[in-house]
Amino acid sequence: MSDQLPLILGIETSGREGSLALVRGDEIVAHRQLETTGRRHAQTLVAELALMCREAQVQPHEITAVGVSIGPGSFTGLRVGCTVAKTFCYTTGAKLLAVDSLLASATAWSGEHRQIWAIEDAQRGELFVGHYQRSSAGFSRSDAIQIVKSREWLAALTATDILMGPGLSRIVELSTAAQRIEASVAAPPATTIARLAQKLYDEAQFSDPWTLEPFYARLSAAEEKAAKARS
């Protein structure tokens, strides 16, 4: 029966640490942690993916779908992860599934909490923030992801607010009344990406390998500099 379930590849490269996973239903077929150095290069990521599949005795054409973390997060990491996922789907015919990185953090690290703020570093003293609520079907985002000024936004929170996500590492010295789930500082594992992708697969929420782009939320510093030079 398990062989009839879709085999999902999860790719997580939104933060400093990345990972890959193969999941079929409740079974983790394979999981591979990526080195911090080098994982931002597509060639290295492809080699790690090939090694994981070889060790798990899985052929690329056996993978039903690819779930990829699309952000917000590291510009370079997201670009590399999405490029590898899109290329894999284009060459093998696997379905492509785009997973909200902050939703993955909420799902992986929230414990029993029913409402949380998932945060990620947006540089320049700012944060990406998303508010997520739990239902019987899991977490869902209650509003659009925003970019906020870290100090001012944190100061406005109350003791009933709960913060989690990789962005916690950037606000250690900032004051807030909100609770912090310190264990959630790490990026979500690729197993969580794959399981969220499984839900998208069941709902037929597929993405187009030709057009999918990471969720950057804004231009990179280099792009903003280039745009300013042209104006």
C-alpha positions as CSV (number, residue, x, y, z in Angstrom):
1,M,0.0,0.0,0.0
2,S,2.8,2.5,0.9
3,D,4.3,2.1,-2.6
4,Q,1.0,3.5,-4.0
5,L,1.5,6.8,-2.1
6,P,3.4,9.6,-3.8
7,L,7.1,9.9,-3.2
8,I,7.8,13.5,-2.3
9,L,11.2,15.2,-2.5
10,G,11.6,18.1,-0.1
11,I,14.2,20.9,-0.7
12,E,14.9,23.4,2.1
13,T,17.5,26.1,1.3
14,S,15.9,29.2,2.8
15,G,18.4,29.7,5.7
16,R,22.0,29.1,6.7
17,E,21.4,25.4,7.1
18,G,19.7,23.4,4.4
19,S,18.4,19.9,4.0
20,L,16.9,17.4,1.5
21,A,14.3,14.7,2.3
22,L,12.3,11.9,0.6
23,V,9.0,11.2,2.2
24,R,6.2,8.8,1.4
25,G,3.2,9.1,3.6
26,D,4.4,8.9,7.2
27,E,7.6,7.3,6.2
28,I,10.9,9.3,5.9
29,V,12.6,7.4,3.1
30,A,15.8,9.5,3.3
31,H,17.1,12.7,4.8
32,R,20.3,14.6,4.2
33,Q,21.6,17.7,6.0
34,L,23.5,20.0,3.7
35,E,26.8,21.6,4.6
36,T,26.6,25.3,5.4
37,T,29.4,26.1,3.0
38,G,28.8,25.1,-0.6
39,R,25.1,24.4,-0.4
40,R,24.3,27.7,-2.1
41,H,25.7,26.4,-5.3
42,A,23.4,24.5,-7.6
43,Q,26.1,22.0,-8.6
44,T,26.7,21.1,-5.0
45,L,23.0,20.7,-4.3
46,V,22.5,18.5,-7.3
47,A,25.4,16.3,-6.2
48,E,23.9,16.0,-2.7
49,L,20.5,15.1,-4.1
50,A,22.0,12.4,-6.4
51,L,23.9,10.9,-3.4
52,M,20.8,10.8,-1.2
53,C,18.8,9.1,-4.0
54,R,21.6,6.6,-4.6
55,E,21.9,5.7,-0.9
56,A,18.1,5.3,-0.7
57,Q,18.0,3.3,-3.9
58,V,15.6,5.7,-5.5
59,Q,15.6,6.6,-9.2
60,P,14.8,10.2,-10.1
61,H,11.8,9.1,-12.3
62,E,10.3,7.4,-9.2
63,I,9.9,10.7,-7.4
64,T,6.3,11.9,-7.8
65,A,6.6,15.5,-6.8
66,V,9.1,18.1,-5.5
67,G,8.2,20.5,-2.7
68,V,10.6,23.4,-2.4
69,S,10.8,26.2,0.2
70,I,10.1,29.4,-1.7
71,G,10.7,32.0,1.0
72,P,11.0,34.4,2.6
73,G,14.7,33.7,3.4
74,S,18.2,33.9,1.9
75,F,18.1,35.4,-1.6
76,T,20.9,33.1,-2.9
77,G,19.6,30.0,-1.1
78,L,16.1,30.4,-2.4
79,R,17.3,31.0,-5.9
80,V,19.4,27.8,-5.9
81,G,16.7,25.7,-4.3
82,C,14.1,26.8,-6.7
83,T,16.3,26.4,-9.7
84,V,17.2,22.8,-8.8
85,A,13.5,22.0,-8.1
86,K,12.3,23.5,-11.3
87,T,15.0,21.8,-13.4
88,F,14.3,18.4,-11.7
89,C,10.6,18.6,-12.4
90,Y,11.1,19.7,-16.0
91,T,13.5,16.8,-16.8
92,T,11.6,14.1,-14.9
93,G,8.0,15.2,-15.2
94,A,7.5,15.3,-11.4
95,K,5.0,17.8,-10.1
96,L,6.3,21.1,-8.6
97,L,4.9,22.3,-5.2
98,A,5.8,25.7,-3.7
99,V,5.9,25.7,0.2
100,D,5.8,28.9,2.3
101,S,9.0,28.9,4.4
102,L,7.4,30.6,7.4
103,L,4.5,28.1,7.3
104,A,7.1,25.3,7.4
105,S,8.7,26.9,10.5
106,A,5.3,27.2,12.2
107,T,4.5,23.6,11.4
108,A,7.9,22.3,12.5
109,W,8.4,24.2,15.8
110,S,5.1,25.5,17.2
111,G,4.4,22.7,19.6
112,E,0.9,22.9,21.0
113,H,0.5,26.7,20.3
114,R,-2.6,27.6,18.3
115,Q,-1.5,31.1,17.1
116,I,2.1,32.2,16.4
117,W,4.1,34.8,14.6
118,A,6.8,33.2,12.4
119,I,9.7,35.5,11.7
120,E,12.7,35.6,9.4
121,D,15.6,38.1,9.1
122,A,15.0,40.7,6.4
123,Q,18.3,42.5,7.0
124,R,18.6,46.3,7.5
125,G,17.0,46.1,10.9
126,E,13.8,44.5,9.5
127,L,11.9,41.3,9.7
128,F,9.7,39.2,7.5
129,V,6.6,38.3,9.7
130,G,3.6,36.1,9.1
131,H,0.8,35.3,11.5
132,Y,-0.4,31.6,11.5
133,Q,-3.3,29.9,13.1
134,R,-3.8,26.2,13.8
135,S,-7.0,24.4,12.7
136,S,-7.8,20.7,12.5
137,A,-6.1,20.7,9.0
138,G,-2.9,22.3,10.4
139,F,-1.5,25.8,10.3
140,S,-2.6,28.5,7.7
141,R,-1.5,32.1,7.3
142,S,-4.1,34.6,8.5
143,D,-2.7,37.5,6.4
144,A,0.0,38.4,3.9
145,I,3.6,38.2,5.0
146,Q,4.9,41.7,5.9
147,I,8.2,43.5,6.2
148,V,8.4,45.4,9.4
149,K,10.9,47.5,11.4
150,S,12.2,45.0,14.0
151,R,12.4,47.3,17.1
152,E,9.1,49.1,16.6
153,W,7.1,45.9,15.7
154,L,8.5,43.9,18.7
155,A,7.8,46.8,21.1
156,A,4.1,46.7,20.1
157,L,3.6,43.0,20.9
158,T,2.1,41.7,24.1
159,A,2.7,38.7,26.4
160,T,0.0,36.8,24.5
161,D,2.0,36.9,21.3
162,I,4.3,34.0,20.5
163,L,7.4,34.4,18.3
164,M,9.2,31.6,16.5
165,G,11.4,31.1,13.4
166,P,14.9,31.7,12.2
167,G,14.5,35.5,12.7
168,L,14.8,35.0,16.5
169,S,18.6,34.8,16.1
170,R,18.6,38.4,14.9
171,I,16.5,39.9,17.8
172,V,18.3,38.5,20.8
173,E,19.1,42.0,22.2
174,L,15.8,43.6,21.3
175,S,13.1,44.1,23.9
176,T,9.6,42.6,23.6
177,A,6.9,41.3,25.9
178,A,6.2,38.4,23.5
179,Q,7.1,34.8,24.3
180,R,9.9,33.3,22.2
181,I,10.2,29.6,21.1
182,E,14.0,29.5,21.2
183,A,14.2,26.0,19.7
184,S,12.7,27.3,16.5
185,V,15.8,29.3,15.5
186,A,16.9,26.6,13.0
187,A,15.4,26.5,9.5
188,P,12.6,23.9,9.2
189,P,13.7,20.5,8.1
190,A,13.1,19.3,4.5
191,T,10.9,16.6,6.0
192,T,8.4,19.3,6.9
193,I,8.7,20.8,3.5
194,A,7.9,17.4,1.9
195,R,4.9,16.9,4.2
196,L,3.4,20.3,3.5
197,A,4.0,19.6,-0.2
198,Q,2.1,16.3,0.2
199,K,-0.9,18.3,1.3
200,L,-0.6,20.6,-1.7
201,Y,-0.2,17.6,-3.9
202,D,-3.5,16.1,-2.5
203,E,-5.2,19.4,-3.3
204,A,-3.6,19.6,-6.8
205,Q,-2.0,22.9,-6.0
206,F,0.8,22.5,-8.5
207,S,3.2,25.2,-9.7
208,D,4.6,25.8,-13.2
209,P,8.3,24.9,-13.5
210,W,8.6,27.6,-16.1
211,T,7.2,30.5,-14.1
212,L,7.7,29.7,-10.4
213,E,9.9,32.3,-8.6
214,P,11.0,32.5,-5.0
215,F,9.2,34.8,-2.7
216,Y,11.8,37.5,-2.2
217,A,9.3,40.2,-1.0
218,R,11.6,42.9,-2.3
219,L,14.7,43.5,-4.4
220,S,18.1,42.4,-3.1
221,A,20.6,45.1,-2.0
222,A,22.5,44.7,-5.3
223,E,19.3,45.0,-7.4
224,E,18.2,48.1,-5.5
225,K,21.7,49.6,-6.0
226,A,21.5,48.9,-9.8
227,A,18.0,50.3,-10.0
228,K,19.0,53.4,-8.2
229,A,22.0,53.8,-10.6
230,R,19.6,53.6,-13.6
231,S,17.2,56.2,-12.3
